Amino acid sequence: MSAFTAAELEYLAAQPLMRFATASPTGKPDVAPVVFEVDGDDIVTAGFDITHTVRYRNVLANPRAVLVVDDLATVDPWAPRGVKIIGRAAIEEVDGAPRFRISPEVVISWAINDTTPGIPKMERRAV
């Protein structure tokens, strides 16, 4: 079974940014908006020189990460939707450049698989 449903994959493919949260070994949080793509069951993201970022140092020392991709389907009525991914982050080299690969352990989504109007139903599943 895939980490993501077909509706979640379609939603993720249509979104330009995600928030990438990491923490230092002492628990100091950091979050950054980044571009991303889905690669199989994983999320990958890079940048111009990620070796100079807080998230790079954090992932080296603490591989836990949380990603959030969300938006508003409409503002009237108010209709938030999104996907939250909790998992392990690794740094890999591709064509001589480092990038992050985040492997989901838990996926939480709202108003993606069930688009019934009203308060969105949260769906949580272990991967």
N, C-alpha and C positions, 0 to 999 in steps of 0.2 A: 504494500500500500504506500502511496506517495505521502510525503509530509504535508502536502497542500491539496485541497480539493480543486476541482476544475474551476469553480467560481473564484477561489482565492488566487489561483494562478492567473486568471484573466484580470482580476483586480490589480495584482502586483505588477503585471506587465504594463498596465495603463498608468502607473504612478511614477512620477519623475524623481521623487526624493523619499528617503526614509530617515528616521532618527536612529543613530547608532550610539547606544549607551554602554560604557565600560566603567570599571572601578579599579582604583589602585589597590595594592595589597592591604593598605590600611583602611580601605573603604571610601576614599575620596572619589565622588562620582564625576563623570564627564559625559556630555552628550553632544553630538554633532550631526547636523543635517548633511547627508551624503547621497550621491547617486548610487544605484545598485542594479543588479540583475539577478535573476534566479538561474541557478545552474544545477539542474537535477533537483535534488531535495535541499540544496544549500543556497545560501545567499552570498554573493561575492560583491566586494566593493574595493576600489583602489583610490587613486588620487595622483596628484603631481609628484609629491614626495612624502609618502605617509610615514617615513622613518623619523620625521621631525614633529610628529603629532603626539598629543597626550594619549590618544587611543592606542597608538602603536606601542608606547611604553607600557600602558596598562595591560594590553593583551599579552605582551611578553611575560609579565609578572603574574597576571590573573586572567585566565582564558574565558571567564564568564562574560556573556554579553546579552543585552536585550535590544531588540530592534522594534520600532513602531513605524508602520506605514498607515496613515489615516487621512481622511478628508471629510468633507460634508457633501453628501449626495445632493442635498438641498438645504437652504436656510429657512424656507417657509413652505412646508413645515420643517422644523429642525430635524435633520436626519444624519447623525454621525455614523461613520462606518470605518472599519479598519482591521488590521492584522497586527498582532503582537507576537514576537518570536523570542523565546528564551532558549539560549543554547551555549555552545562552546565555540569560541573564535580561535582561529589559527592564522598564522601568517605564512603565505606561500609565495614562491617566486614564479612568475610567468614572463617569459621573454626578457629575463634579467631585471624585472621590476617586481617589487613586493606588492601583494594585495591581501586583503582579509577574506577568509572563507568562514562563514558562520553556519554551523550545523545545528538545526533545530532539535530541541529536546521536548519543548512544549510549544504548541501553537494555540493562540487565543484569537478568535475573530468575532466581529460583531457586524450585523447587517450586511454580510457578504453572502453567506449561504442561505440565510432566511431573510428575505427583504420585505417581510410583512410590515406595514406601517405601524408606527408607535415606538415605544421604547425598544431598542434593539436587543435581541437575545444574544447573550455572550456564549460562545462555544469554546470549550477548553478540551484539548486532547494531548496526550503524551504521544510522542513520535517514536 
